[in-house]
Amino acid sequence: MAKTLVDKIWDAHIVSSKDGFPDTLYIDTHFIHEVTSPQAFDGLRNRGLPVFRPRQTVATADHNVPTLNQHLPIQEELSRKQVEMLVSNCQAFGIELYGLGHPYQGIVHVIGPELGITLPGNTIVCGDSHTSTHGAFGTIAFGIGTSQVEQVMATQCLLLQRPKTMKIEVRGKLKKGVGAKDLILYIIAQISAAGGTGYFIEYAGEAIRNLSMEGRMTVCNMSIEMGARGGLIAPDQTTYNYLKDRQFTPKESDWEKSKRHWKTLFSDLDAEFDKELTFDASKIEPMITYGTNPGMGMGINSEIPLEETVEKSEKASYQKALQYMGLEDGNSLIGKEIDYVFIGSCTNSRIEDLREVAQFVKGKYKAPHVIAWIVPGSKQVQKQAIEEGLDVIFEEAGFQLREPGCSACLGMNEDKIPAGKYCVSTSNRNFEGRQGQNSRTLLASPLTAAAAAVTGKITDVRTMLNLEPAMI
Amino acid sequence: MSKKTINHLISTVVPLPTENVDTDQIIPARFLKATTRLGFGENLFRDWRYDNAGRPKPDFILNNPEFKGSILVAGKNFGCGSSREHAAWALLDFGIEVVVSSFFADIFKGNALNNGLLPIQVSDAFLASIFEECAKDKDIKLEISLEAQTIKISSTGLTETFEINPYKKSCLINGNDDIDYILEQKELIEEFEKSKLY
């Protein structure tokens, strides 16, 4: 029978399956971090259980670490305690930890792929909703709660109901100045912040195939922002090229053997999905959000939808969102003054993102009133950026290159956007208070964020790329 | 390990007609630094409940003394966003035992069920009826039977059935959890590991 890629991987991981019960699914790799693991370790202690497969568990500290002076003790007491608890728990349960100071430390969804721990065909979980990022490699990867973190620690399995499958095909080519982030913000704006709930999404089509692995990770990362449990892309030569010779990828004959298996990982031609959607890449503009969920996004030259176009039951929430953002329906955002720019997070903090920003800001300088932070996704990204001289370009442009972590994406550390201030952010969520109490987030691509930093206003980056007017 | 059980409940309700209530609102990230499951109720809906100086905002429903109860009724797509289980812990710690909405985000729903917090998905029309009845009479009650999978508005008698996975239902009624169930399959897991095809 013809199968989707999700079903192929799912079926290969079923330990047991019984009518009326969820499947017991085997988990290949479990990533943990300091925020959602302490209660799970406590649970194990209460039950008197060890971690069942510690070598399939990898830990890092990312959510609440400072992004300045990481060599010094963490000043904020509760964050320090949480990170210290991760260290002691990993020691007690025999788990590899890439903690602060380790050359592999970084955002969990950046380090997994860059170290070659994330491999096609695997099942991968983490107590973090952006685990869907790893789907870019053709994996079933999804976020879980702490009770499930404990389940995986105790059994290397999860009890799960098979998800429905959705195929999203993006045909054609993206226009100049439009990238992976714009593509996914566009899809979310089309189908809403709940449009993918209950589904695993397979992204396909020319525009997806043409993306680099970094771009594919950006797309899969934000699957959760439309409610989907996960998103994935069938592996291809781009995937193999990225993975070859990474720290933990199979080597020599094992590499060839793995590759033979990976080449079977695609949806059969006549496989049936529960839902199929098609989009035209050439219709996508650089995107920006105007509201308080990632579905509230629009092309950068568009106007904020009029309240009268919103369904009656949603009007109150719509008004609340615009009021929070200090914006009015019917207005364009072009020229709107902004205060902060944040380039970072598990969505856009990889070396390719930093290179793109560096290339754009080289020889330019940020607007005087704007504070521009660049937070690399990992120590390795930071090191590479310095080796390539990107740090000098950023410094000369007035951008601050900091140390790796989740940072201002969720403001668990000191990196917060002050109340009422506007931040153009390459992160994934524009929820109320996400980047700090009463902060106002406008989600966008790294290029759009960089353009806003330079002009101090919301800007169509294409007007600064020397493109022919016809191309905009 | 035995968890909180739930089966029948009759309670007044706390109506929150906002849609897309994300887990960052239920419990903001800055309160995720605790290392136990306790005490999160204090900061439930922190930034909707209190201003920056820590004063209660009088227009928020949890600060309205006329609306108390262990059933939260919320607009669609409740619990979207972050996977933080702290959201379920915060609701339970505050005294909420059931959340009713016309649509739940997947991860929140799973987290709730794993902690004995019952998420009940009702139709848009039924949800609208609850909000209308609340607007008329703050003391209306909802009557819930997990056994029969029914939810009833006491004032009108309007009743709807809801769906729940039979395994999860039995876990909630009996207080069992997934780890107990999976641990029984330890031999199967070890066999699976030996015969992995990938």
Interface residues (C-beta under 8 A of the other chain):
Chain A: A12 V15 S16 G20 F21 P22 T24 Y26 V35 T36 P38 Q39 D42 G43 N46 R47 F52 H63 N64 L78 S79 K81 Q82 M85 G121 N122 G127 D128 S129 G143 I144 G145 T146 S147 Q148 E150 Q151 A154 T155 Q156 C157 L158 L159 Q161 A193 A194 T197 G198 I224 G227 R229 H261 N293 G295 S313 E314 A316 S317 K320 L410 G411 M412 A419 R429 F431 E432 G433 R434 Q437 N438
Chain B: M1 P17 T18 E19 N20 D22 D24 Q25 P28 A29 R30 L32 K33 A34 T35 T36 R37 D47 N52 G75 K76 N77 C80 G81 S82 S83 R84 E85 H86 A88 F103 A105 D106 I107 G110 N111 N114 N115 D124 A128 N165 P166 Y167 D177 D178 I179 Y181 I182 L183 Q185 K186 L188 I189 F192 E193 K196 L197 Y198
